[in-house]
Amino acid sequence: MEWGSELNKELRYERIRKDRHDLFSVRELYERSFPTNERIPFHILLRKKESDASFYAVYEADELIGLYHIFLSEELLYLSYICIREDLKDRGYGTMVLRHIHEKLEGRPIVIDIEEVKQQDDNYIEELRRRHFYVKNGYVSTGIFYHFYDVDYELLSYGGEVSRQMWIDLTLKIWGKRAKGARYKEKSEG
């Protein structure tokens, strides 16, 4: 299939709520797509107020193809989760979903934390591909690196500059005292 033909597809975005007919499929996709130590419990994502978070399933026709979750603050949008079904990757869907999210910017930068790319990691190629995907879609490094729940992260942004304090304020809003467990680094140590 040609790359350009995939980008012409119509996608539909539906808010994820507890009463969805396909909630089991959405949850299964979420749990398959993210490691346990990087997942917020699904029931907590469902309980977030709409003023604090947006949680959407992505469809082409009636077929679930992906999902995304965003935490909101006055200064930032934090794209905490985005995934496309494994069998549909590399067909342009991820780029289409990012474009949809970018259109909703509302004058605030978007941040995403990705696993820090380290050559010695077993999943180095996957980390590199993921980072390349975001850079290709306009994301830049904020220069903020941190360690949280046994994972080293790099913070990328789209649509504006992000300071460490802006990020810390958002994480405190989301995770409360647990966010104080993050250890920040000036630059990559690995």
BELRA-V901323 format. One record per helix or strand of 2 or more residues. SS is the DSSP state (h for helix, s for strand). FROM is the first residue (numbers start at 0). TO is the last residue. If there is no record, write none. Layout:
BEGIN
[[SS;FROM;TO] [SS;FROM;TO]]
END
This chain:
BEGIN
[[h;2;5] [s;11;14] [h;22;32] [h;35;37] [h;41;46] [s;52;59] [s;62;71] [s;75;83] [h;85;87] [h;92;102] [s;108;114] [h;123;135] [s;139;147] [s;150;157] [h;163;180] [s;182;184]]
END
